[in-house]
Amino acid sequence: MEDNPVRAVDFVATAGAWSWFGLTLLVFDPVLRVARMLGAEPMDRAVGVMCRVLGGSIRAGLGRLELEGLENVPPQGSYIVVCNHQSLVESFLPFWLLRHLRPRYIAKRALGRWIPAISFNLRRGGHCLIDRADREGALAAIAELGRRVDSGEVSAFIFPEGTRSADGRMNPFKPAGLATLLRTAPQAAILPMVVHGGNHVFPRGFPRVRAWSTVRVQFMPVLERGDSDVEETVERIRQALTGRFAELEARFGAPLD
């Protein structure tokens, strides 16, 4: 982002995107609390609606959203969804696009404290909150999520890079969490998801939105485990994500272009 000149239209885009985002969270915070009192399913529906509305923040930022590979999304079941992590868009789009798979995130514990609507959902929606400073405790929590996937209760959503990319490019994998999920949900297939351009809308550590940006979300075909062991499966996932991201870079330019 630093290499791109600031344009007047970017200030308009930034104000529009962040205003839409913040107002949506404020409006839905009490909605989620009421929905949770009615049960887990009403809360899941409310979260799905909220995240669909949050998707409008891309348009409010004078951008557009392109979805590809929706035919690869299974109609039901429990999966391990694996995605690169560029921006905040990966934190809300899956709840809309994959709501029927009941995705549950692995997120740092601090996010469960102070963000309207989002923090309440992470705390009360059955997500996996971890303390990155407590490796043993974090892996135990991820293992518990894996067992829920294995039982067919939910799907797991994980960013194997561990955190958002600073420049939009893919960071190296931190495989421990993904490997733990694979071990504790040995029958679960993998749904790879790739995002390109999200860092132009809600980038890490930099609030400016680039007007006229396109956020592209691609769902790849489900990756069956077969006879692959955990390490082989992690490598297959890494190659699938990095390969597809490289294809998107070749078609649409590098993240900072």
Buried (B, 14 or more C-beta within 10 A) or exposed (E): BEEEEEEEEBEBBBEBBBEBBEEBBEEBBEBBBEBBEEEEEBBBBBBBBBBBBBBBBBEBBBBEBEEEBEEBBBEEBBBBBBBBBBBBBBBBBBBBBBBBBBBBBBBBBEBBEEBBBBBBBBBBBBBBBBEEEEEEEBBEBBBEBBEBBBEBEBBBBBBBBBEBBBBBBBBEBBBBBBBBBBBBBEEBBBBBBBBBBBBBBBBBEEEBBBBEBBBBBBBBEBBEBEEBEBEEBBEBBBEBBBEBBEEBBEEBEEBEE
